[in-house]
Amino acid sequence: MNWDQIEGNWKQFKGKVKEKWGRLTDDELDVIRGNHDRLIGKLQEKYGIAKEQAEEQLEEFRRESKDF
């Protein structure tokens, strides 16, 4: 699944994001709305990780979610 598909199906997809990254609030996920860069930034902020690490986690998550 690519990011255009994720962004287009964000309402259904955000539950999976919340499962994986439980520190993200519903309000934050509503603001992110599937935007890749916003999600990377929020992961950095909430989990105290580097941008590269957030990108790696997100790419792995995207690959795992290909059948969503």
Secondary structure, DSSP 8 states (H G I E B T S, - for coil): --HHHHHHTHHHHHHHHHHH-TTS-HHHHHHHTT-HHHHHHHHHHHHT--HHHHHHHHHHHHHHTTT-
